[in-house]
Amino acid sequence: MMSEELEPWSLFIYAMKAPMTRDRYQTRVAKFFEFIEIDGITIEEKARTFVTRSRNDRTWAFNSIMKFTYFQKQRVDRKEITGATVRNYVKSIKLFCEMADIPIQWNKITRGLPRGRKYADDRIPTLEEIKKLVEYPDRRIKAIVYTMASSGIRIGAWDYIQWGHIRPVEKNGEIVAAKMIVYAGEDEEYFTFISPSAWHELKKWMDYRQTSGEKISDSSWVMRDLWDTRVAQGRGFASLPKKLSSVGVKRLMERAIWAQGLRTKSAPGKKRHPYQANHSLRKWFKTRCEISGMKPINIEKLMNHSTGISDAYYRATENELLEDYLKSIDSLEINMESSNLRKQIDDLTSKAQTNEYVITAKLQEKDDALITLSDQVMKLMVEVQELKKQRP
């Protein structure tokens, strides 16, 4: 390979604009390299090895892709994955080969691909399952789950979220939500909202880090590694944060699901898992918002979904989106006790205001009655004086 030639893996990354697309495509191609046992320690080395060998032996490249595809088709037959998953694998490998100028007879490979459904038949987790999930003994789990469940962000968003991208929203001195900038600085940048509970869990996590010796600023990554607090040096390591990537967040979530008994090995012939570890929270968000009566187009906006021609014309203000989002707050809260407490406070406040109005009205009625009575007395006094004047 010529020294001036660009790295195959770099060309592959260059071909994808969206961060979430990059994450998924990289993972799929990496699994393909692992399956064919290509030489190399890093993913870049494996990419170079595959390209070099494929250019020298096109038959080997074609057979390698075909074997991998056939293996995935067998998984579909066992109901471990869907046909759409196989197509996504092929799509990712095809893009890599195209960017590396590796000619492959794709029509032969795609001819036997299973049809992919446009949607999965998995469900969203129940509220009880999510409550059990956040009991996992890791300080970060509540902040992660509450944030994803109340905002609908993708797992890849954690690679971009810094503390300065999240700001609380107050009304009448109370935090009712928090605004979060997602994919800041990227073409896909947008904003959404998170629940009060999510904000408080994130704040608690950041405050803990600060008291442990880390210097927190707007540029601090919201998710970072843990440090060992059992040893004297643990406090020192807290001051040297290392960002927890979206891959790390994904693994943490999967560990928590297994550890909490929310995922078990499936029986032969059964679907592998009832719901996805991370993407299910995005589906949870959309479902709960729709049930709560939010406008569908506003839900899509907060999830950064395309709305077709409306993308160019629909321009709801930030405040309008917030007001609609607040309709769903109670449905999005995982910690229903705090939600119920807030309801009780609102009810008491409303009752207090009503009582104040009633008392004010009663007092006004008494004032009006006194004024009327005073007017009547004055009138009688005038009449008495007139009668006195008429006496002989």
N, C-alpha and C positions, 0 to 999 in steps of 0.2 A: 504494500500500500504506500502510495506516495506521501511524503511528509507534509506536503501542502494540502492534502485532501482532508476535508472536514471529518470529524469523528462521526461514525454512523449513529451513535446514540444521541449526539448533539443535534444532528439533522432531524432525527425522529422527534425530539422534544420541540424543536423549532416549528414543526408542522402543526402543532396544537396550540390554540389561543387560550381556551378556557382552562383554568387551573384544575377543575374537577375532572375534565377530560384527560388532562395530562396524567393525573394520579391513576385513573382507571386503566388507561392504555399502557402505562408503564408496568403496572402490576400484572396485566395479562401477558405481556411479552416476556416479563421476567419468569412467569410460570412456564411459558413455552420453553425458554432456555433451560430451565430446571428439568423439565420433562425429557428433553433430548440430551441432557447431561453434557452440555457444551463446556469446553475448557475456559477457565478464567475465574479470578477471585471476585472482581468487581463487575457490576453490570456493564460498564463500558468495555471491559476486556472481553466479556462474553459476546457483546455485540460485534466487536471487531473480529473475533474468531469466527462467528457465524457468517459474517459478510465475506470474509476471505475464503472460507471453505465453500460457500454457496456459489461464488463467482467461478471457482475452479471446478465445481461439481454441481451442476444445476439439478441433476437427478436426485442427488442426496438431499438438496434443499427441499425439493418437491415432496419426496418421500417422508422427510422429517415433519413437514407441516401436515401431510396426510395422516401420518400415524397419530399425531397429537389430536387432530380433528376427530379421527375415528374413536380415539380413547374418550373424548368428551361426548361423542354421540352415545357411547355405551353408558356413560353416566346419566344421560337423558333417559335411556331405556330403564335404568334402575331408579329413575325419579329422584336422583340426587340434585340435578340442575335442570333448568328449562332449555328449550331449543333456542330461545333468545340469547342465553348465555354463550352458547356455542358460536352463534353468529357474531357476537361481540368479540370473542377470542379471535376469530378469523379476520374480522375488520381491523383489529389492532395489529395483528401480524402482517396483514396486507399493507397497511400504512408504513410500517417499518421497512418492509421489502421495497416498496415504491420509492421511499426516500433514500434507500441505499442502492438503488438501481439494480435490484435483483429480479430478473424476469421469472415469473411463475405463471403456470397455466391455471389461473384462478377459477376459470369456468368449470374445470374438472373438479376442483375442491368444493366449490359452492353448490354444484349440482345435487349433491346428496345431503346437503344440510337440512336438519329438521326445521320445520316452521316455528317461528318464534311468536308467542302471544304478545299482544301489545300491553298486557298488564300481568302482574303476578297474582297468584291466588292466596298469597300470605295475608295474615291479619295484622292489626296493630296490637301492641301489648295492652293489657288491661291496666287500670289504675293501680290495682293491687300488685301487679307484677312490677310496675315502675317503682312503687313504694318499696318493694323488696329489693329491687336493684340498687336503689340509693342507700341501702343499709350496708352495702359493701364497705369494708374498712379502708377507705382511701379518701383523704381529705378533698380530693378533686372531683369525686364522682357526682356529688350533688350539684355542684356548679355546672358540670358538663351536661348532665341529664336535664336539669331544670332549664338551662339555656337552649339546648337543642329542641326540647319539647315545646317551649313557649315561643320559639322563633322560626322553627322549620329550616334552619340552616343545614347545609350539607356538611358531611364530615371533613371535607377538604378545606372548609372555611377556617378551621383552627390554625392553619398554616399562616394566616394573615391577621388574626385578631390581636391587637395590642390594647392595653388598658385605656389609652386615650381614645379608642374607637367606641367606647361605651359611656354614655352619659345618662343619669337618671332624669326622669320627667316628673315634675311636681305639679300638683293642683291643690290649692288651699293648704299648702304646707305639708302635703302628704305625697310620698312617692307612689305614683300609680302605674309606672312602667319605666323602661329605660330604652333609649334609642341606641342601636348598634349599627356601625358601618361594617359592611361585609365586603371582603376582597378589596380593601382600601388600596388605591393606587393602580388597580388593574382595570382593564376595559370593562370587566363584569361588575365593577363596584356598584353597590346598591345599599339601601338601609332597610332595617326591619326593627321590630321591637321585641323586648323580652319582658317577662312578668316581674312584679315586685319581688317575689321569692327568688327568682333567678338572679336579680340584681343583688339582693342581700347575701346570697351564697357566694357570688363572685367577690363582693366587697369583703366578706369574712375571710375568704381565701387570700386575697391580696393583703389584707391587714395582718394576717398570720405570717405571711412571708416578710413583711416589713419589720414586725417585731422580732423575727428570727435573724435579722441582719441584712436582708436584701434591700437595696436601694430601689424603691418603686418610683417609676415615672410614667408619663404617657406612652413612652416607647417600650415599656416592659411587656413581654409576651404574656398573655393571660394564662396560658398553660405552660408549665415548666416541669422539670424533673423533681423528684423528691430527694430529701437528704436524710441521713441517719441521725436522728436526734438522741440516740442512746449513747453516743460517744462524744467526747469533748470537742472533737474536730467538726462535729455535725453542724454546729452553729456557723463555723467558718465556711463550710460548703454551701450553706444557704445563701451566702453572699455571691456565689458564682453560679448564677442560673443558666440552665441549658434548656432551650425551647423544646417543649413536647410537641412533636410534629403530629399531623393528622393521622399518620400511621400509628404513632404511639397512643393517641387517643382511641383509635379503633381497637388496638390490642387491649388497652385498659378496659374498655367496654366489654369486650369479649371475655376477658378474664372474670370480670364482675358477674356477667350473666351465668357463666359456668359455675363459679364459686357459690352463687346464691341459689343454685339448683333450678334455675329458670331454663336451662337447656340440658337435655340428656341425649344419649345415643338413641337414634331411631331404630325401630324394627325394620328388617329387610322389606323392601317394597314400599315403605312409607316415605313421605316427603321428609327431607332432612330436618328442617326447623320450621316451626309455625310462624315465626316472624323474624325479620332481619335485625341484626344486632344494633345497627346505627340508623339505617335509612327508615326503619320503622317509626322512629321519633319524628321524622319529617312527615310521614303519613299521618301520624297521630295529630300533629299540628293542623294539617289541612282538614282532617275529619272533624276535630273538635271545633275549629273555627266555623265550618259550614253548619254544624249542628247548632251553634250559638247564634246563627243568623247574620254573620258577616257577609258583605257583598262578595260574590265569587271572584270578581275581577280584582278586588282589593286583596284577597287572599293570594291570588297569583302574583300580584305586585310584590307583596311582602316575602314571597318565596322565590322571587326572581325568575318566574316562569314567563315565557313569551305568551302574549295574549293576541297574537296575530296583528291585524290591522290596528287594533286598539293601542298597540305599542307606540304608534306615531301620533295618536289623537287623544288618548285618555290621560288627563293630567290632574289627578286628585292631589290636593295639597297635603303636606305632611300632617297638618292638624286634622284634616278629614280622615286620613288613614289611621291616625292615632285614635280618634273618637270611635271609628268602626272597630278597631282592634280591641278597645276597652270593653266592648260587648262580650268578648270571648275570654276575658281574664279569668273569671271564676272557673270556666271549663278547662283552662290550660294549667291551672294551679295543681301541682302534685301534692303540696302540703295543704290539704283542705282545711286544717285547723286554723291556719293563718287567714285563709280566705273567709272562713266562717266568722272569725273574730273581726275582720274588717267589715263584714256585713252587719254584725251586731253593733259595731261602732257607728256605721252609717245609719242604721235604723234608730239608734238612740239619739244621734244628732238630728235626724229628721223629726223624731218625736219631740225633742226639745224645742226645735224651731216651731213645730206646730203648736205646742203648748204656749210658747212665747207669743205667737200670733193670737191665740185664743185669749190669753190674759190681756194682751194689749187691746184687743177688740172690746173685752168686757170693761176695762178701765175707761176706754173711750166712750162706751155707752153710758157709764156712770157720769162721766164729765158732761156729756150731752144732756143727760137728765137733770143734772144740777144747774146747768145753764138755762134749760127750759123752765125749771122751777124758779130760778132767780128772776127770770123775765116775767113769770106770772105774778110773783110777789111784788115786783116793781109796778106792774100794771095795776094790781089791786091798791097799792099805796097811792098811785096817781088818782084812781077812781075815788078813794076815800077823801083825798084832798079836795077833789072837785065837789063831792057831796057836802063837805064842810063849808065850802064857799057859798053854796046854794041855801044854807040854813039862814032864817031871818035873824 
